[in-house]
Amino acid sequence: MSYPKVNDEEITRRGKELYEKSIRTQVETPENIGKIISINVETGEYEIGDDLVVTSLRLRAKQADAAVWAEKIGFNAVYAVGGTLVRTA
């Protein structure tokens, strides 16, 4: 099994930065709200779909050691346990 070259904190930082600065305006459309986006934080490539595992595996098929960060498009988290998801602007 291959592992990412960067640590979890760096994956999160890069993922959020990529999403906010260059990806969000392209993908946050009515048809994508609520879908999962998985981003390879090293290449900027991303996959959108209904399932976190599927989108992550698509990225890892291209690069086995991809550092992947995910988000639910239009919301503040991917999943909510014991709470509710908050819709972002």
LINVEN-V636405 format. One record per pair of residues at least 24 apart in sequence whose ideal C-beta (glycine too) atoms are under 10 Angstrom apart, sorted by the first residue. I is the first residue (numbers start at 0). GAP is how many residues later the second one is. Records with the same first field share a line. If there is no record, write none. Layout:
I->GAP / GAP
//
This chain:
0->63 / 64
1->58 / 61 / 62 / 63 / 64
2->61 / 62 / 64
3->36 / 37 / 38 / 59 / 61 / 62 / 63 / 64
4->37 / 60 / 61 / 62
5->35 / 36 / 61
6->60
7->59 / 61
9->31 / 57 / 59
10->28 / 29 / 30 / 31 / 55 / 56 / 57 / 58
11->29 / 57
12->28 / 56
13->25 / 26 / 27 / 28 / 30 / 53 / 55
14->24 / 25 / 26 / 31 / 52 / 53 / 54 / 55 / 56
15->25 / 53 / 55
16->24 / 52
17->25 / 26 / 28 / 51
18->27 / 50 / 51 / 52 / 54
22->25 / 48 / 50
23->47 / 49 / 50 / 64
26->44 / 46 / 47
27->45 / 46 / 60 / 61
28->44 / 45
29->44
30->42
31->41 / 42
32->39 / 40 / 41 / 42 / 54 / 55
33->38 / 39 / 40 / 41 / 51 / 53
34->36 / 37 / 38 / 39
35->34 / 35 / 36 / 37 / 42 / 43
36->32 / 33 / 34 / 35 / 36 / 37 / 41
37->28 / 30 / 31 / 32 / 33 / 40
38->27 / 28 / 29 / 30 / 31 / 32
39->25 / 26 / 27 / 28 / 29
40->25 / 26 / 27 / 28
41->24 / 25 / 26
42->24
45->24 / 25
47->25
51->26 / 27
//
